Amino acid sequence: MNLKRVKNSKTNGMNNKDKKNNPFSIAFGKEPYQYIGRLRYEDTVIHDFSGDHPAGQVYMLTGVRGAGKTVLLTEISKKLKRDKNWIVIDLNPERDLLQSFATQLCDNVDIYAELKKARINISIPGFSMDLEGEKPISDIEIVIRKLLEKANEKGKKVLVAIDEVTNTEYMRIFCAAFQILIRNELPVFLVMTGLYENINSLQNEKSLTFLHRAPKLKMTPLGISTMADRYESVFDIDRNTAVEMARLTKGYAYAFQVLGYLCWEKNTDYRSVMPEYGSYLDEYVYDKIWSELSRKDKQVLFGIANCESGRILEIRELLKLKNGEFNPYRKRLIQKGLINGDEHGYVRFTLPLFERYVLENYEEGLPVTDDTDHGDHAV
């Protein structure tokens, strides 16, 4: 049975021009045409930040690669940009964050006018404003504080969005300064995305303990019914086929896009693109995930892949690990988004076809007998 592209643009939600283009995207970070929003997360962040007395001023979005962190960050930024009371600033985590923040704040037209009116003379790399007879302020943190004070006077709030954070010197300096701005009750808010291990590393810095109190939103799988609705609409297929396609993705956002993209390009039944579907996931996601895992993590995943039941007791027996030895790996792999442990006594893979990938790429075999590096990965 071939998949058919919908001919009725009203049902499909695409105009004539759009019908010529693939509505799915395999590009990371770019919002696809067939985007399934995470309204619960968006509403949580925006509602909290927009209140008169926000409970917090920092949110961290975390999840496995391809789970939709960047797209969610983009959606939150876009919604707040449409509000005239918000200034939204995107920062590159590889650059000097404080300098970029100050420069972009200075570049805001409304604040610039207020600075001239208040005769505040600023001189920082990338931006300067000369006022005769006024000594310029060059300390970057004082500049940012003055700018935010002016934003506050105008009833403005400032959102800082940082994608894919890592524990770098620039990031640590920025977060330490941000903590001071929060203590001074300035209207500045931060949303950042990152892999679990990178967020965790940053939180564990002694000088950044305030990040431990910041809520983390972990990207959960998309709903099977919602994905099936999209497949059914775009391809004009029966409900059962749409549900079968959705289940093949396990709710993984990137897999939803890849499967739809391939079916659209080939204009064929989803079964015909399964080899390419697996290859795309391997090349664009799983190879990178696998390369970042420790040897022990790979061994544990191989044990899970070899146990059809998913029962922890059987997995431990395969790996020759005691319960206290297995639990740290289980916890960390859950936090990384690679397995699910919601069912007591069982674990399951969360990513589609990842079990196959593990079985094909792990080379050392069973059983595990060398436990010498357990202490290196304590959780």
Summary of the structure (lengths in Angstrom):
residues: 379
radius of gyration: 24.4
end to end distance: 49.0
largest distance: 78.7
contacts: 1160
relative contact order: 0.12
helix: 53%
strand: 11%
